[in-house]
Amino acid sequence: MNATRAVAPSSRRHDGSVWGHPRQLWMLLGVTVGLSFGFYGFRSFIAPYIAQNFFAQLGVSAAQRHADLLGSGLLALMYATPIIGGYVADKILGETRSLAISLWLCALALLLMALPTLVGFEIGMALFALASGLGIPLTVLIGRNYAKEDPRRDGGYTLYYLAINVGSFVAPIVCADVVGSHWGYRWGFVAAAVGMAGAAVLFHWRRHKLDPLLPRGDYLHGPKATLWVLLAIAVLMYPTALLLAFPQLLRGAMYALMGLLVLYFVASCARRRDRVQTQRYLALLLLFVGLVVFWALSLQGVTSLNFLARDYVDAPWDFSWFQSANPFYILLLAPFLAMLWPWLERRGRDPSTPRKFGIGVVLVALSYGVLVYAIDHLRNGNGHISWWPLMLCYLLQTLGELALSPIGYALVGQLAAPEEASLAMGGWFFGVAIAYQLAGWIATLTTSMSGTTAITGIDDYAHVYTKVFAWGLGVGLVFLLAAPWIRKLMHGVH
């Protein structure tokens, strides 16, 4: 007791901060770890689980195609629903109540996804997608701990990024390997639900401490607002499950919504008649294309790369451990990249944002070149490849992510008109949703059809990854060459 009393004050400042940051930030970081654990826990095995448990009777390859589309559909919806969830949080529930409801419903959804029937599983997926949209205030609440000019703000968001990756590093090992591979992947969903419920309990316990930080809003106060939102989610669950069950319909709906967003901004530019803002939106649209291409290729880790690891990669560990490679590399390399960009900037050599997008796409393309070379030249006697080409593939993808992803969200706020910044940010999130859809479609190409029989083999992966390598490299080089022109369109935004 005495030792604790002697040490504790050294980590706390007189203004209530802990280790140099507001005390409530650490609670939110704990929530972030639990939420990340729940999401990345089931994401690490969802496609193989769907194939094995619900479509195995169709044959191995056909089951894989269905799993790729269904799994990527869920993840796409997760990134689409924040457009609506952000509005509900801002106008109806308030930020803390919206996040609390999101965490509890996500935990319930994971338990539903553990049900043995396909209908129950799809209902659970639908609930998870809808509830995830309400969780968007977490990112905002991180920033509310700081004044606008507080120099610690960037450090707080860096800690937030690290908390996400701590949860995503541990989750596949626990949910997929320790629990799923030993007791069945259904129990992996339960393990993920425990992590999500832990985040919900922590936030429920400490959320009142955030009240002084929140802006005053015209919300529907009291239980009535919560009841209406829960009722709306209940009504939407079945239609959402139908969208998931029919991937072509979901894809059409998402592309239609994306088209409407583009038309809105075109009309906005025409009404505003501001040449600078119009050109900035054009630059944002071009970078949006780069974002979608990057994530459509990188997110193969959830689908086709996961099946490749399971079926054709020899490793001294369970295939699900490869899902921890990306967060491991981020935790290892992010501090060095964070120092590299300022070091280059001081020397006048920091790449512009369009060039960083080009670098990111080139790196993710090269990652598939590594796999193609390994499949063509480094196969062992049983037709498999070793573990290190896949680890090198994930390393290149992570370097590409660190070059491209952290700057994207800040860029939206700089390029969008102030009165449309929230909608533009929702559209940027929606780009990841589109990328998940494309990733699922690309993954289905790794299975070939002969007559009525689906056939898959390691050569199918090489064939598709060769095209991915070529197209990705081409897009990346175009961005590198066009970077000076795109930068001019940005009018001073670096």
N, C-alpha and C positions, 0 to 999 in steps of 0.2 A: 504493500500500500504506500509506504513512504517513498519507495523508489519511483513508483508511478507518479506520485505528486511532484516529485522533483524533476521528472523528465517532461511531463506533459506541457508545462508552460512554454518550453523552448520551441515547440512546434506551432504555437498559437500566438498571433499578434494581438496587440491591444484593441484592434478594430474588429476582432471576431474572426479573422481569417485563419486558415489552417494551412501550413506549409506555403504561405504566400498567396493563397487563393480563397475566395469566399467559402465559408463553411458548408453552405448548401450545395455548392458545386460537387463536393465529394459524395453527397447523397445521390445526386443525379448521375454521377459516374458509376456508382454501385448499381443503380437502376439500369444504366446502359449495359453494363456487363451481363446482368441477368437477362435483359431483353435480347441482347446479341447471342447469348448462350442458347436461348429458346429457338431463335430463328435459324442460326447456323447449325444448331444441333440436328434438326430434322432435314434441313436443306442438304446436309452431307450425304444422306442416303435415300432421299425421297424418290428419285427416278428408279433406282434398282428395286426399291420396295414396291412401287406401283407395278412394275413389270412382273415381279415374282408373285405378288399376292392377288392381283386382279386380272391379269391378261396372259398368264403363263400358258393357258390352254390354246392360245393362238399361235404358239411357237415362239422361240427365243427372240428372233429378229422383229416380228410383228409386235410382240409385247414391248420391245424396246422403243419402237416407233410411237406406240400409244403413250408410254411413260414419258417420253421426251416432250410430247405435246401437252399432256396434262400437267406435268410438273412445271414446265415453263409458263403455262397459262396461269397457274396460281401466282408465280413470282411476278409475272407481268401485271396482274391485277393489283398486287401489293403496291406496285409503284404507280399505278394509275389512280387508286382511291384517295391518295393525299390531296388531290385537287378538290374533292368534295369534303374530305375530312378537315382540311385546313379552314374551310368556310364554316363548318359546324363548330370547330373550336373557337374561331374568332367571334362568331355572331350568336351562338346558341348556348354552348356549354361553358365556355371559358377554358383556358389552357390546361389548368391542373385537373379539372374534372374530366376533360376529354382524354387526357393521358391515363388517368386512373381507370376509366372505363375500358380503354383500349387494352391495357395490361391484363385486366381480369378476363376480358372476353377472349384475348389471344390464348391465355392459359386454358380456358374452357375449350376453345377450338382445337387445341393440340390433343386434348383428351378425346374429343370426337373423332379426330383423325386416327386415333388408335383403334377405332371400332373395326371389326373384321369385314364389314360389308362395303362395297364400292359406294353405295348411296350415302351411307353414314360418313364415309371418308370424304366424299365430295361436299357434303353439307359442312363438315368441319373445315375444309379448305375454303369454302365460301365465307364462313364466319371469320376465319383468320384474315382473309383478304379485306373484308369490310372493316374489321376492327383495326387492322394496321393503319388504315387511313386516319383514324382518330388519334394515332400516336405521333403525328407530325409535330406537335408542340414541344416534344423533348428537345429538339435541336434549338428551338427558340428560347426555351427556359435556360439552357446553358448560357446564352448571351445575356439574359436578364439579370444575371448575377453581377454584371459589370456596367459601369457608366459608359456612355458612348466613346469617350476619349480615354478610357482606362487602358493602359498599355499591357495589362495582363490578359486582355480579351483573347488575343491570338494564342497565348499559352493555354488558356482554358479550353479552346477548341482543339488544340493539339492533344491535350489530355483526353478529351472526348473521343478523338479519333483513335487514340491508343486503347481506350476502354473498349471500344467496339471490337478491336482486333484481339484484345485479351480474351473476350468472350468467344469470338469466332475461332481462336486457336484451340481453346480447351474443349469446346462443344463437340466437334467430330470425334475426338478421342473418347470422350465419355459416352455420348449418346449412341454413336454408331459402333464403336469397337468394344468398349467395356460392357455396355448394356445390350446394344442391338445384336451384335454377332454372337453373344453368349446366350441371351434369353429371348431373342426375336426382336425384329425391328419395331414391332408394335410397341414394345416397352421403351424403345428409343424415343417415341413421341411422348410417353409419360415422363421420361427423364427431362426432355425439353420443356414440358409443361411445369415441372418442378422449378426449373430455373426461371421461367416466366412468372410463376406465382411468387417466387422469392422477390423478384423485382416489384411486383404489385404490392406485396406486404410492406416492403421498405418504403415505397412511395406513399402508400396510404398512411403509414405511421408518421412521416415527416413532411407531407405536402403542405400542411398549414404554415410551415416556416417560410414558404415561398409567397404567401399572400401579400406581404408588403412590397414585393417586387413587381406585382402584376399591374398592368394598366387597368383603369376603370373602363368597363364595357357595358353595353346595353344588352345583357344576356337575359334569357328566360330562366330566372332564378328558381331554385328549389327543385324538388323531386319531379315536378311536371316536365321540365326540360329533359331530364334523364329518361323518364318514361317514354316520351315521344321519340327520342333517339333510339332507344332500345326497341321500340315497336317498329320503327322504320327499318332497322337492321334485320329484325325477324321477318318482315315482309319481303326484304330484298334477298334473303338467304337462298331461297329456292331458285329464283331467276338467275342469281349469280352462279349457283351450282349448275344450272342448265348451260350457261355460257362456258363453264369449264368443261362440261361433257361434250360440247361441240366446238372444238378449237377453231374451225373455219369461221364460225359465226363470231367468236370472240375476236379473232384477228380482224375481221371486217369492221366490227364495232370500234375497235381501237384505232384503226386507220382512219375511219370516218371522223372520230373525235379529234384525231391529230389534224386532219384536214380542216376541221372547223376552227381549231386554234390558230392555224396558219392564216386562214381567211380573216379571222378577227384582227390579227396584227397587221395584215395587209390593209384592211379597212381603216384601222387606227392610224396607220401611216398616211393614207390618202386624206383622212379628215384633218390630221395635224398639219400636213404640208411642211414638215420640218425635214430638210434634206439631210442634216447631220443625224437625226434620230432614225430616219429611214435607213440610212447606210449602216448605222450601228445594228439595227434589227437584221439587215441582210448579213452582216458579219456573224451575228448570233445564230442565224439559221445555218450558215455554212459550218460553224463550229458544232452545231447540233448534229449535223450529218456525221462529223468526225466522232462525236460522242457515241452515236448509235452504232457506227461501224466498229469502234473499239470494243464496246460492251457486247455486241452480238458475237464477236470472236472470243473475247475473254470469258464469257459466261458459258462456254462449252464445258467448263469445269464442273458445272452442275449436272450436265447431261452426258454428252458423248465421251468426254475425257474420263468421267466417272466409270462408264461402262468399259472403256479401254483399260483403265487401271484394274478393274475387277477381273477382266477376261484375258488380258494379253500382256500384263506387266508383272514380272517376277520381282517381288520385294520381300524383305524379311519382316514386314508388318502388314496389317490389314489394309485393303485398298482404301478404306475411308480415311486413313491417316493422310493421304495426299490432299484432302480437303483442308488440312491445317497448314499446308505449305505456304499459301498466299498470306495469311495473317502472320505466320512466323517470319517470313521475309519482310513484311511491312514493319513489324516490331523491331527487326534487326537493322533495316536500311533507312527507315523514315528519318531518324535523327541526322544521318549523314546527308540525305537529300535536302533536309531542311537547312543545313549549313551550306550546302553546295550552291543553291540558287543565290543567296545573298553574296557569297564569295564571288560568283561570276558577275553579279550586278555591280559590285564595287569596281570591277575591272572592265565594265562595259561590254560583257560577253554573255549576259543572261539572255537565253533565247526568248523571243516574243511568245505570247500565248498561242498563236496559230502554229508556230514552229514546234512548241511543246506538244500540241495535239498531233502533229505529223510524226514526231519522235515516238509518241505513245503507240500510234497505229503501226508504225514500222516494227517496233519491238514485239507487239503481239503477233504480227505476221511472221516474224522470224522464229517465234516460239513454235509455230507449226512446221516451219522448215526443219527445225531440229527433230521433230517427231517423224517427219517424212524420211529424213536421212536415216534415222535409227531403224525404222520399219524396213526400209529398202536394203540396208547394209549391215545392221547390227543384230539381226535376229539370232537367237540361240537354237539349239537342236529341236526344241518343242514349238518353234515358231513364235516365241514370245520375245519381248525386249526387256532389258534391264530397267531398274527403277530410276537410274540417274538421268536419262533423257527426259523423262516426265518431270523430274524435279527441276531440271534446267529450263524446261518449257514454262513451268510456273514462275521461275525466277525472272525470266524475260517479261512475262506478263505483268508481274508485280512492278518491275522497273517502269514499264509502260504506264501502269496505273498511277504510280507516284509522280510521273511526269505530267499526266493529264488530269487526273481526277480531282486533286485538292484545289486546283485553281478554278474549276468549273463553276462552283456555286457562288464564289465571290465575283466571278465575271458577269454572271446574270445581273446582279445588283448594279454593276457599273454600266452595262450596256443598255439595260431596259429603262424605259421612262419611269420616273419615280412612282407615278400613280398606277403603273401596271407591273410593278416589280414582283408582287406576290403571284400574279397569274403567270408571269414569265418563269418564275421559279417552279411553279407547278408544271408548266410545260417542259422544263428541263428534267424534272423527275420523270415526267411521262416519257421522255426519250429513253430512259432506262427500261421502262415498261415495253416500249416498242422493240428495244434490243433483246429483251427476254423472248419475245415472240419470234424474232428472227433467229435467235439462238436455238430455239426448239425446232424450227424448220430446218436449219442447217444440220442439226443433230440427226434428224430423220434420214438425211441423205447418206449417212454412214451404213444404212441397211439397203441392200439391193433386192429387187423382186425378180424372181424367175417363174413365170407362169403365175400360179396362185400361191407359190411358196416364197416366203421371205428368207433371204440368205444373208448372213453377215459374217465377216471375217476381218482379219487385221489389214488385208489389202484394201477393203472398202474404206477403212479409216485413212489409209495412205492416199487413196484416190481423192477423197473429199478434202483432206488437209492440204494436198497440193494446190487445189483451187483456192482454198482459204488463204494459203501463203501468197499466191500470186495476186489475188484481188486485194488482199490487205496491204501488201507491199506497194501495189499501184496506187491505192488511195492515200497511203502515207506519203509517198513521194510527191503526189499532187499537192498535198497540204504543205510540204516543205517548200516546193517551188512557188506556190501561190501565197505563202506567208506574208511577203511584203505588201501585196495587194490587199489581202484581208486586213492587215494591220492598218492600212490607210483608211479602210472603211470604219475602223473602230475609233478614229478621231481622238487620238491621245490616250486611249486606254491601252495599257501595256499588255 
